[in-house]
């Protein structure tokens, strides 16, 4: 229960504050993507208040000059 006995003004308000679990609650997720220009951040919010964060950064490639290759 989200509240204790006698906390709500009426029994109707108390019953409205309750929630019932369903069998498909594992599928309740909310995904948001923030694009920051140099990288993107995906946040997946799950029904049990867990969050998965994935940062997608572009691949970094190093380019050597001819002098660095010979040394």
N, C-alpha and C positions, 0 to 999 in steps of 0.2 A: 504494500500500500504506500501511496505517496504521502500520506499524512496520518496523524494519530487520531484517536477517538476524541470527539468534541472540538476538533480544531476548525471545522467549517461551520458556517452559520446555519446551514440547513443540510439535511441528509442528501438532498438532490445535488447540491454543490460537491459534497463529498464523493458521491458515486460518479459524477462527471470527471473527477480528478483521477480516477482509476483507469488503468489500461489493461487490455487483455492480450496475452501473447498469442501469436498465430503460428501455424506450421511453416509459413514461407518467410519468416522474419530473418532467416540467414541470407536471403536474397536482398534485403533492404540495405542498399549501399547508396552513397551519394559521392560522385566523383567530380572534383573541380580541378581545372588546369589553369595555372597562372603562367603567362608568358612574360619573361623578363628581358627579352631581347637576346641576351647571351646564353640563356638557359631557360628551361621550362620545368615547372614543379607540378606534379600530379599528387593530389591528396584524395584518398579514398576513406570515407567515414563509414564504419560498419555499425550495425544495429546495437552492439554491446559496448559502444563508446570507444572502440579501438580505431586508430587511424594508421594508415599506411602512407608513407610519403616517399615518392620517387622523384629524384632530380635527374633530368635528362640534359646533359651538357654536350655540346658538339665535340667531335673527336679532335684531339690535338695532334697535329703533325709537325714534326721538327724537320726543318730543311737545313742541311749542312752546306756550307760553301765548299768550293773545290779545295781550298787550303786545309779545312778541317778534315776532309776525307783523306788526304795524303799524310797527315801527321799522326 
